[in-house]
Amino acid sequence: MTASPTSSSVSPVTQALILAGGKATRLRPYTDTRPKAMVEVAGRPIIDYQLEWLTDHGVEQVVVSCGYKAEVLREYLEAREGGPEITLLVEDEPLGRGGALRYASTGLRDSGAPYFALNGDVLTWFPLDEMTAHHRERGGLATLALSQFRTTWGIVDVDDQDRVEGFTQSPLLPVWINAGVYLFEPGLTPLLPTRGDHESSTFPDLAKEGRLTAYRIDGFWRGVDTAKDVKEAGEQITAMREGD
């Protein structure tokens, strides 16, 4: 289910951050005893899929920023075999996503090198080497992956005489949403807020300056934000396994 390993023609980005600190109240009861990143989808924690995907694309170190139920995550990661070197940083108090990114960046081995950043509630497989090449070609300070929006509502197809022609359940719409996967140059780090959300501060400023690039995902992506998402994502992954 993971994308193909990094192409030899693109030098890989070797470090990444994963934000795993939120309480995820909308995922209860799954998160009553564990952080969101440890919620199991098709029998495996979300963070397992993320670490495997990053490793397959040349990432050697991952900094995991956590807070809520951090001890559960620590115990699991310390027992996990294989994969990248993992640095766990615990937030003493909630910093917001932007603040958490900035805090997590202090754990990177090479502060002068680019890095990926992931929200801890996304499941996705797409070629990170292609995203990296796209990022370098555009020359921006940051690139964010975009996923085409799939509505949870059914669509009614109507002709110009108001006759209903049919129904389409949960179609993809011609708009794009932030997929929660980023590629940052080191110069982006000091622009992140020490507290608060980068999507309402740093990103709009970069967009005005023309230094924010988009990369459209052509592959599997699923955000896991509710109990319904856990069930549906599990069904999708199981179907993909059976189709391999």
C-alpha positions in Angstrom: 0.0 0.0 0.0 3.0 2.3 0.4 4.2 4.3 -2.6 7.4 3.2 -4.4 10.7 4.0 -2.7 12.5 7.3 -3.5 13.8 7.7 -7.0 17.6 7.8 -7.2 17.3 11.0 -9.3 16.0 13.0 -6.4 18.0 13.3 -3.2 15.6 12.5 -0.4 14.5 14.7 2.5 15.8 12.7 5.5 14.0 14.2 8.4 10.3 14.7 9.4 8.0 15.8 12.2 4.7 14.2 13.2 2.2 16.2 15.3 0.6 13.8 17.8 -0.3 16.0 20.7 -4.1 16.7 20.5 -6.8 15.2 22.7 -9.0 14.4 19.7 -12.3 14.5 21.6 -14.2 13.8 18.4 -12.5 10.4 18.2 -13.8 9.2 21.6 -14.1 6.5 22.8 -11.0 5.5 20.8 -8.9 8.3 22.4 -10.1 7.8 26.0 -7.0 5.7 26.6 -4.6 6.7 23.9 -3.6 9.7 21.7 -5.0 10.0 18.2 -1.8 8.8 16.6 -2.2 5.5 18.4 -5.8 4.8 17.2 -5.9 1.6 15.3 -7.1 1.5 11.7 -7.4 -1.9 10.1 -5.4 -3.4 13.0 -2.5 -0.9 13.1 -1.9 2.5 14.8 -2.1 5.5 12.5 1.5 6.4 13.3 2.7 2.9 12.2 1.5 3.6 8.7 3.1 7.1 8.7 6.5 5.8 9.9 6.5 3.0 7.3 5.6 5.5 4.5 8.3 8.0 5.6 11.0 5.2 5.9 10.1 3.9 2.4 11.0 7.4 1.0 14.4 7.8 2.7 13.5 9.5 6.0 16.0 8.6 8.6 14.8 10.6 11.6 11.3 11.5 12.8 10.5 13.9 15.7 7.2 13.1 17.3 5.6 16.0 19.2 3.1 14.7 21.7 1.2 15.8 24.8 -2.1 14.0 25.6 -1.4 10.4 26.8 2.3 10.8 25.8 3.3 7.8 27.9 1.2 5.4 25.7 3.0 6.7 22.6 6.4 6.5 24.2 5.9 2.9 25.3 4.8 1.9 21.8 7.6 3.7 20.0 10.3 2.4 22.3 9.2 -1.2 21.6 8.8 -0.7 17.9 11.5 -2.4 15.8 13.0 -1.0 12.6 12.2 2.2 10.8 13.8 5.7 11.4 15.4 7.1 14.5 12.6 8.5 16.6 12.9 11.6 18.9 9.9 12.1 21.2 9.2 15.6 22.5 6.4 16.2 25.0 4.6 19.6 25.1 4.2 20.7 28.7 1.1 22.7 27.6 -0.9 22.9 24.4 0.9 25.1 21.8 -1.4 24.9 18.9 -0.4 23.2 15.7 2.0 26.0 14.5 3.6 26.2 18.0 3.9 22.4 18.1 5.7 22.4 14.7 8.1 25.0 15.9 8.7 23.2 19.1 9.2 19.8 17.4 11.7 21.3 15.0 14.1 21.8 17.9 14.6 18.0 17.9 15.7 17.7 14.3 19.3 16.5 13.8 20.0 19.0 11.1 18.4 22.4 11.6 19.8 23.6 8.3 18.1 21.0 6.2 14.5 20.7 4.8 12.0 18.5 6.5 8.6 17.0 6.1 5.8 17.7 8.6 2.7 15.6 9.1 -0.5 15.9 11.1 -0.9 12.9 13.3 -4.3 12.0 12.0 -3.7 11.5 8.3 -3.3 8.3 6.3 -1.8 8.7 2.9 0.5 7.1 0.4 1.9 9.2 -2.4 5.4 9.5 -3.8 7.3 11.9 -1.6 10.2 12.0 -4.1 7.8 13.6 -6.6 6.6 16.1 -4.0 10.2 16.9 -3.2 11.1 17.4 -6.9 8.0 19.6 -7.4 8.9 21.7 -4.3 12.5 22.2 -5.6 11.4 23.2 -9.1 9.0 25.8 -7.7 11.5 27.3 -5.3 9.1 28.1 -2.5 9.8 28.2 1.2 7.1 25.6 1.9 5.0 23.2 -0.1 1.7 21.8 1.2 0.1 18.6 -0.2 -3.5 19.0 -1.3 -6.2 16.3 -1.6 -9.2 16.6 -3.8 -12.3 17.1 -1.6 -14.7 14.2 -1.3 -18.1 15.3 0.1 -19.8 13.0 2.6 -23.2 14.0 1.1 -24.9 12.5 -1.9 -25.3 14.6 -5.0 -28.5 14.8 -6.9 -28.1 15.1 -10.7 -30.8 17.4 -12.2 -31.3 18.4 -15.9 -32.4 21.9 -17.1 -36.0 20.8 -16.9 -35.7 20.0 -13.2 -35.9 16.3 -13.8 -33.8 14.2 -11.5 -31.5 12.0 -13.6 -29.8 10.1 -10.8 -27.7 10.2 -7.6 -24.0 10.1 -6.9 -22.9 9.1 -3.4 -19.9 11.0 -1.9 -18.3 12.3 -5.2 -15.0 14.1 -5.5 -15.6 17.8 -6.0 -13.4 20.1 -8.1 -11.8 21.8 -5.0 -8.7 21.0 -3.0 -8.1 20.8 0.7 -5.0 20.9 2.9 -3.9 17.3 3.3 -1.8 17.9 6.4 1.5 16.9 4.8 4.1 19.6 4.3 7.7 20.1 3.1 9.5 23.0 4.7 12.8 24.7 4.0 14.7 25.5 7.2 14.0 29.2 6.6 10.3 28.5 7.3 10.9 27.4 10.9 11.4 30.9 12.5 8.3 32.1 10.7 6.1 29.6 12.6 4.3 30.9 15.6 5.5 30.0 19.1 1.9 29.4 20.0 -1.1 29.2 17.7 -2.0 27.9 14.3 0.3 28.2 11.3 -2.6 28.0 8.9 -4.1 31.3 10.1 -0.7 33.1 10.4 2.3 31.7 8.6 0.7 30.2 5.6 -1.5 33.3 4.6 1.6 35.5 4.9 3.7 33.1 2.7 0.8 33.0 0.1 0.7 36.8 -0.2 4.5 36.7 -0.8 4.3 34.0 -3.4 6.4 31.6 -1.4 3.9 28.9 -0.7 3.6 26.0 -3.2 0.9 23.4 -3.7 1.4 19.7 -4.6 -1.8 17.9 -5.6 -1.9 14.3 -4.4 -2.6 11.6 -6.9 -3.1 8.7 -4.5 -4.8 7.5 -1.4 -5.5 10.1 1.4 -7.8 9.9 4.3 -8.1 12.2 7.4 -9.1 10.3 10.6 -11.1 12.7 12.7 -14.2 10.8 13.9 -15.2 7.3 14.8 -16.9 7.1 11.4 -13.5 7.9 9.7 -11.9 5.1 11.6 -14.4 2.6 10.3 -14.4 3.9 6.7 -10.6 4.2 6.5 -10.3 0.7 7.9 -12.6 -0.6 5.2 -10.7 1.2 2.5 -7.3 -0.1 3.7 -8.7 -3.7 4.0 -10.0 -3.5 0.4 -6.6 -2.3 -0.8 -4.9 -5.2 0.9 -7.2 -7.7 -0.6 -6.7 -6.1 -4.0 -2.9 -6.4 -3.9 
